[in-house]
Amino acid sequence: APGRPGLVTGMDACGSQAAVTYIVFVFSLPADIISTVEFNHTGELLATGDKGGRVVIFQREQESKNQPHRRGEYNVYSTFQSHEPEFDYLKSLEIEEKINKIRWLPQQNAAYFLLSTNDKTVKLWKVSERDKRPEGYNLKDEDGRLRDPSMITVLRVPVLRPMDLMVEATPRRVFANAHTYHINSISVNSDYETYMSADDLRINLWNFEITNQSFNIVDIKPANMEELTEVITAAEFHPHHCNTFVYSSSKGTIRLCDMRTAALCDRHAKFFEEPEDPSNRSFFSEIISSISDVKFSHSGRYIMTRDYLTVKVWDLNMENRPIETYQVHDYLRSKLCSLYENDCIFDKFECVWNGSDSVIMTGSYNNFFRMFDRNTKRDVTLEASRENSKPRAILKPRKVCVGGKRRKDEISVDSLDFSKKILHTAWHPSENIIAVAATNNLYIFQDKVN
Amino acid sequence: MLGKGGKRKFDEHEDGLEGKVVSPTDGPSKVSYTLQRQTIFNISLMKLYNHRPLTEPSLQKTVLINNMLRRIQEELKQEGSLRPMFVAASQPADPLSDNFREAQPAFSHLASPPLLPADFVSTMPLESCLTPASLLEDDTFCTSPAVQHDGPTKPPPPALQPVKDSFSSALDEIEELCPAPTSAEAVAAESAADDSKAQPGESNIHKPEGLPESRTAESKLMDPLPGNFEITASTGFLTDLTLDDILFADIDTSMYDFDPCTSATGAASKMAPVSADELLKTLAPYSSQPVTPNQPFKMDLTELDHIMEVLVGS
């Protein structure tokens, strides 16, 4: 029956699109456009990076008897400046401080660690809590000013006293000077000792402990740059096999590599490419085939890729075509020339799996985002907007009208706002909680549990 | 942005402009196909050359736009339309475009051989250690794997044996004028080119062309820099065009009076201030293709010659 709460996975059996109920939290980040969103491995923390080089971390409230209705709310936990703008004097160009990606390390002690990167430099940040401080120094007073030694008559031992919780972020490692081109991806290895960073032409492997050296594991730079026709667009380690990773290209191909076979993984172990559909061929075929994101499923059995118009799921054991293809916004196919002219065709949408790999999600224009249930084959379009986002609002599915009569509540293709694009989304690792970044607003949608 | 009413007629009415390709052989649709192609070509050129960002342009975007332009150019060549814009003028351009044709099928081959020259891939021993990323910036990667012994220590950049032919002597001359690392890179590229059977001419021709383009230079991070290496693939495309139209008439050439002192680090001992004119004179005998950034100067020179002829002769 319509109105039953739950996500797409809980849609009713009779097939009509159920309205889904969500608790919604909206955070507005002052001034800056969110450029990446990532839950940590437990889902307790949610990190966002923005164009201004800042990282904001949200933490989920613990269950509390005093305020049971606030269980599960996310609130700001820590904010810090991760990257600053730099100037490359050799090229006379600015290096943007925009955070391209954040990746969490699994938690191994009381502190949290994350990697954040801009175009050139990766940094390892430690986020830790301090709730005690030492008091009673002999040589300095509580403000830190030095005391006059001649005035000290008594010796005392400093003690730790409780203080208001303070969350500090400190940069523990800076991994710099290893990328000539712009870093598009970072991925923590399942060995938790190494990670990789990928730019347009190369992928480097780092050890967390060593900052002055990284090893090149993929290099597609041609001897003559004028022969360059393909770049690396995304890369990720396999979630369980620490020797395996994939990288995607601007020509719509995915290569799976095994680091055990050779030091330089220019020869792939598997090559995933779907043959072109001749009936859909156009001038823009190559551009729209360029893969903007690649993600392993949690199980490690599948990879999901996002190109301009579709999301595809590939079985690692089948290289010649994807096992599933989902149309995100096929109505744009007739608008490709305009989208090429205004550069929208180069927008890099990301895609995410839910915790059980049964639902996939990706963004679109007009602040729409789409979810596809792989089992039921149902899909839904939702909107991240202020009007829809009162707490406990029922999120209404949206629909784009592609021609003919436009029904009430439908939006026509020509009315879509292409400046409102949802490029970055994240899904809680185990629960039905999603984070959607719409320009400078972060929306957190949470499944309402009765 | 799209949306509020179709300003562009083609979007709404011309089926041929958007979406599917109309086969060029269809009679009545051929015009709209040609129109579509020309429009996209113009848009692509505008994107590449009107964009003056403060930050480095996206390489992916540049590559995709460049591929688009090449595809259209290929089509036009195959159709035999020899409009001045697309004339593959004399022999240097043809080998270049042959290179493109070679390169692209090679790359798109499904077995996907690596883009490194095949010989070097085969000489790279499997048991060789991982290449430290710092070495990549030598751009002498074609020789560095052979030199590696242990991973953690950075091997010294290998000494290169310059091949003594007319090109390398030309490059040596250029080296006199320009930062030393550029020649190292050019010689490396030359050896790479020689070994990979590609015509040795092209890569060397285009390396010097890249010199004045300081804005898109590749930066060497730790070791002596390879110099101002033209990384925008668009340069290759430009050399195919005879630039006699408005496209480059208003290029701001102040950018091209590059000061070598700002480019290389350390070892460049032969740096001397070089003006674009000197560079042009050096390059002119070795390349019948106009050097891109100096194009305006070349136009001025020929115009000047022309004027001189008119004044003195006739």
Interface residues (C-beta under 8 A of the other chain):
Chain A: D88 Y89 L90 K91 S92 L93 E94 I95 E96 D119 N177 A178 H179 T180 Y181 H182 D200 L201 R202 N204 L205 Q213 S214 F215 N216 I217 D219 I220 K221 P222 A223 N224 M225 E226 E227 L228 T229 E230 V231 T233 S250 K251 T253 R255 T261 A262 A263 L264 D266 R267 H268 F271 E273 S279 N280 R281 S282 F283 E286 I287 S290 R333 S334 K335 L336 C337 S338 L339 Y340 E341 N342 D343 C344 F346 D414 S415 L416 D417 F418 S419
Chain B: M1 L2 G3 K4 G5 G6 R8 F10 D11 L17 E18 G19 K20 V21 Q36 R37 T39 I40 I43 K47 P53 L54 T55 E56 S58 L59 Q60 K61 V63 L64 N66 N67 M68 R71 I72 L96 N99 F100 A103 Q104 F107 S108 L110 A111 S112 P114 L115 L116 P117 V121 M124 L126 S128 C129 L130 T131 P132 A133 S134 L135 L136 E137 F141 C142 P145 G151 P152 K154 A189 A192 A193 S196 A198 E202 S203 H206 S214 R215 T216 A217 E218 S219 L221 M222 L225 F229 E230 I231 A233 T235 G236 T262 S263
